[in-house]
Amino acid sequence: MTKRLVPIVYGVLFIACLISPFYLDWRLILLGIVLLHLQFAIFGGCILTNLEFGKYDKIFMHEVLARVGISVNVKVMKILMRFILPVLMTAVIYQTQ
């Protein structure tokens, strides 16, 4: 049951993060980014990924893209999801202010 719920939770969180600049204060978004990086530092990866795959070293979006036939380097995906996407989100926040 838990493994079936994880992709749904991921999807909801991903969409919520993408549209967060339109409904959240930038300080809350910054706090979320900091908490995300703390999770990576403490656990070595994402808690939801561990629930689904039993490992912290996998990346959910990498697995989703692989299932639809898109091959992406794991290291590139980690950099994109952990650093580039949060920076882009911060840029969107300042654009909407």
C-alpha positions as CSV (number, residue, x, y, z in Angstrom):
1,M,0.0,0.0,0.0
2,T,2.8,2.4,0.9
3,K,4.6,1.9,-2.4
4,R,1.5,2.7,-4.3
5,L,1.0,6.0,-2.4
6,V,4.6,7.3,-2.7
7,P,4.3,8.2,-6.4
8,I,1.0,10.1,-5.7
9,V,2.7,11.9,-2.8
10,Y,5.7,12.7,-5.0
11,G,3.4,14.1,-7.8
12,V,1.4,16.3,-5.4
13,L,4.6,17.6,-3.7
14,F,6.3,18.2,-7.1
15,I,3.3,20.2,-8.4
16,A,2.9,22.1,-5.1
17,C,6.6,23.1,-5.3
18,L,6.3,24.2,-8.9
19,I,3.4,26.5,-8.1
20,S,4.5,27.5,-4.6
21,P,5.8,31.0,-5.6
22,F,2.2,31.9,-6.4
23,Y,0.8,31.0,-3.0
24,L,3.6,30.9,-0.5
25,D,5.8,33.6,1.0
26,W,9.4,33.3,-0.1
27,R,10.6,32.7,3.4
28,L,8.5,29.5,3.6
29,I,9.9,28.4,0.3
30,L,13.5,29.0,1.4
31,L,12.7,27.1,4.6
32,G,11.5,24.2,2.5
33,I,14.6,24.2,0.4
34,V,16.8,24.2,3.6
35,L,14.7,21.3,5.1
36,L,15.1,19.4,1.8
37,H,18.9,19.8,2.0
38,L,19.0,18.8,5.7
39,Q,17.1,15.6,4.7
40,F,19.7,14.8,2.1
41,A,22.5,15.6,4.6
42,I,21.0,13.6,7.5
43,F,19.6,10.6,5.6
44,G,21.8,10.6,2.5
45,G,18.7,10.9,0.3
46,C,15.0,11.3,0.1
47,I,12.8,9.6,2.7
48,L,10.0,9.0,0.1
49,T,12.5,7.3,-2.3
50,N,13.6,5.1,0.5
51,L,10.0,4.1,1.2
52,E,9.4,3.2,-2.4
53,F,12.7,1.6,-3.5
54,G,14.3,0.7,-0.1
55,K,17.3,2.7,-1.0
56,Y,18.4,6.3,-0.5
57,D,20.7,6.4,-3.5
58,K,17.8,6.3,-6.1
59,I,16.1,9.4,-7.5
60,F,12.4,9.3,-8.1
61,M,12.4,11.5,-11.2
62,H,15.2,9.5,-12.7
63,E,13.1,6.3,-12.2
64,V,10.1,7.9,-13.8
65,L,12.0,9.1,-16.8
66,A,13.6,5.7,-17.2
67,R,10.2,4.0,-17.2
68,V,9.1,6.2,-20.1
69,G,12.3,5.5,-22.0
70,I,14.2,8.7,-21.3
71,S,17.8,8.1,-20.2
72,V,19.4,10.6,-17.9
73,N,22.6,10.4,-16.0
74,V,22.0,9.9,-12.3
75,K,24.6,12.5,-11.3
76,V,23.1,15.1,-13.6
77,M,19.6,14.4,-12.2
78,K,20.9,14.8,-8.6
79,I,22.5,18.1,-9.5
80,L,19.3,19.2,-11.3
81,M,16.9,18.2,-8.6
82,R,19.0,19.3,-5.6
83,F,20.6,22.5,-6.8
84,I,19.4,23.9,-10.1
85,L,15.6,23.4,-9.6
86,P,15.7,25.2,-6.2
87,V,17.7,28.1,-7.7
88,L,15.2,28.3,-10.5
89,M,12.4,28.3,-8.0
90,T,14.0,31.1,-6.1
91,A,14.3,33.1,-9.4
92,V,10.6,32.6,-10.0
93,I,9.8,33.8,-6.5
94,Y,11.6,37.1,-7.1
95,Q,10.0,37.4,-10.6
96,T,6.5,37.2,-9.1
97,Q,7.2,39.6,-6.2
